[in-house]
Amino acid sequence: MSALTNAIEILRCFSSARPDLSFADVMALTGKPKSSTSRLLRSLRDCGLLEQDPHTRRYRPGLLTFELGRLHRAHDDLISMAERELREVCARTGHTGYIAVLDGYEQVVLRIVPGSNPLRVVNPPGQRTPALATSNGRAMLARLADEDVRARVPATYPKLPRNSPQNFKQLMARLDEIRRTGVSEAADESIEGVGSQGFALKSGETGEMIGIAVSYSVQATTAAERANVRRELAAMAAKLRRMTGDPLDQDTARVQTGTR
């Protein structure tokens, strides 16, 4: 771990004010011995985190750092773009919105957009929930091939609320329905008395996927309100997919033909 810490310390020496550094600069900034500085710079250069100008011998951030930075910005841009659109939907419907990602068979909440209704459903960021029991979780799973889903679900199927799929066969039937209709709903599952509708969004550039949902009280929300949420989310999904180059049709075709 000390080698990694020392390498990170060297990378932190670079900034907009110091875009390139000499060997002596790095030694002065880190205070490390000549031998270890030379070894670390060579390792960072060889793995692509740093580049060395063949003429000046000065070091600068390498291509790998650019690629990682681009992926980070794309990830942040995807979530920020989705959150902006979700805020408008939540403002119009009054319900609470969520953005989550998959981690194994669970989903992790990243962002929350509170609604204006007096009765709000709020799960804090970082909360984990079985994706098998949520609308946006199942929407994300539906974008995966069957074998990918099977690899995520534990061999001993988790105990879920009675309205959720109770075994792998029932789960796959629900996912096939989502793939066929494009609609993912949940009611009285991860939280009793709460319903939700969601969809999955995937970046055409990075392949990163997030799940977006709007939740509401099952008893306090009418069928007309739920239908309005469905229309709002469908319009939001269509807009975001155009903006992000979401390969939904390609993913659906691959899943249906078993080529993915």
N, C-alpha and C positions, 0 to 999 in steps of 0.2 A: 504493500500500500504506500510505503514511503516513496518508491520510485514514481508511482502515479501522482502523488502529491507534489513531488518535485517537478514533474513534467507540466502539471497544471500551473504551477507557479511561474514557469517559463512562459507558457501561453498567455498568462495574465499580464505579462510585460508589454504585450503589443496593444496598441490603441490607435485611435484616429490621429493622435498627436505623435505616436511612434509606430508608423506602419511597417518599418523595417529596422532591424537591429543588427549590430555587429556582435561578434563573439565577446568582445570586451564589454559591450553594452549590457549583454545578458549577465555576465559575471558581476558587473557593478550593481545591477538592479536586484539580483537575487542573492549576492554575497556567497555564492557557492564556489567550491574549489574548481580549478581549471579542468582537472580530469573528469569529474562528474558532470560539469557543464558540457564538455565536449561529447561525452557519451550520450547525454540526454538529447542534445541538439541533433546528433547523428541519428538517434532512434526516431525522433520526431520528424526529421526530414525523410527518413526511409519509409515511414508509414504514411506519408502524405499530409501530415498535419502542419508541416513547415516546408517551405521551399528555400533554396539557397541560390542567390544570383551567381552565375559562374564567373563573372568579372569582378564584382565588388566583394563577393563572399558574404554579403549581408543576408540575413534571414528575414523572411516574411511569411505570413499565414499561407498555408498550402491549399490545394484544391479541395482536399477532404473537409477542411474547416468551412469552406464556401458551401459545399454540398450539404453539410450538416446544418449550417445556418439557414440555407434556403428551405430545407425541410421544416425547420423550426418555424420560420416565418409563414410557410404555407399552412402549417398546422394552426398557428395562431390566427391567420387570416381566415381559414375555413370556419373556425369557431366564432370569431368576431362577426363574420358575415352572417352566419346563421343566427347569432344572438340578436343582431340588429333587426332581422326579419321577424324573429320570434317575438321581440318586444312589441312590434306593431300588431301581431296576431293577438297577443295577450291583452293589449290595450283595447282592442275591438271586442274581444270575447269576455274579458274580465277574469279569465282563468289563469292558472299558474303554468309556466312552461319550464321544460328541463332540456338540457343537452348532456349527453352521456357518451361514454366509450365502452367497448367490450374489453374485459380482462378475463380470459378463460370463459367460463360459463356465466360469469357475473358481469353486471354493468356498474360503472363508477360514475356518479354525478359530477360533472365539471362546472356547469353554470345553472343558475336558477333565475327565472324572470317571474317575480311575484305578480299575481293578478290583482285586480281592484275589487273583486267580490269580497264581502265580509267573511265568507267561509273560504279559507285558503288552505291548500294542501302543499306543505313545504317539506322537502327532504334536503338536508344540508349538503353542500358540496363535499365530495369525498365519500359519501355514503355508498356502500355496496349493497346490491340487491341481485338476486338471481335473475339474469336476463330472460330466463324461461317464463317468468311471471310478470313481465311488463310489456307494454305495447311497443315502445321503441327498442327494447332489448330483443324481442322476437323479430322486429323489422330488420335489425342488424343481422341476426342469425340467418334470416331468410335470404340475405345476400351472399351467404357462404354456400359452398357445395356440401352435400349431405355428409361426406366423409370428414369434412372440416368441422361440421357441427358435432358429429359423433366423437371426434377427438377432444372436443371441449367439455362435453358432458361427462361427469364422473361415471365410472362403471356401476357404482351403486347410485341409482337415480335419486336426486335430492327430494326430500319431502317438501311439497309445495301446497299452497292453499287449494281447496277443492275445485275452484273454478279454473285453475291452471292445468296444463297438461300433466297427467299423472304418471306417464311413462314415456319412453323415447318414441314409441309409435305414435302416441297422441301428439307429442311435440312436432314430429315431422308432418303430421296431417295439418297442424295449425300453420306451420311454415309454408307448406305447399299452397294453402289457402291465401296466405299473404302474397306469395309470388304470383298467384293467379289473378287476384283482385287488386293488389296494391294497397289494401286496407289492413291496418293492424290495430286492434282494440283490446283493451283489458277492462275488467270490472270485478270488484271485490276480490282482488288477488294479492298483490304485494302489500297493500294497505286496505283493511276492511272498510267498505263504504265508499271507496274511491275508484273512479274509472279514469281511463286515459285513452288517447289516440296518438299514434306516433308513426314516424317513418325514418328511414335510414338515408343518410347523405354521404356520398363517397367522392373524394377529390379525383378528378380525371388525371391530375398531374402527379400526385404522390400516392394515390391509392388509399389514403387514410380515410377512415369511416367513423362517423358519429351518428348517434341516435337522437332524434328530436321528438318531444312529446308535449302534449297539453293535458293536464289532469283536472279533474272536477269531482264534485260530490255526485255519486250515483243517484241518490234520492232527491237532491235539490236541483238537479239539471233535467230539463225536459228533453223529449226526443227531438224537438225542433232545435234546441240549443246544441245538442250533440251533432245533429246534421250540419249545423252551421260551422261547428268546430271542424268537422270533416272537410267541408268545402274550403275553409280557411287554410287548413294544413295542406290540402291538395294543391291549392294555388301557390302556397309558399314553397312546397316541394318542387313544383314545376319551375318556378322562378330560380330557385337555388341550383337546380340541376343544370339549367342553361348557363348560369354564371360560373359554375365550377367544372363543367364538362363531365358531369357524373355519367359513368358508363353503365347506367341501369339496364338498358336493353341488352348490352353485350353480356353483362353478368347473368341476367335472366336466361338468355339463350344458352350460356355455358352450363348453368345449373340444370336446365331442362334436358340438355343433351348428354349430361354427365361428363363433359370435357373439361370441367374445372376441378 
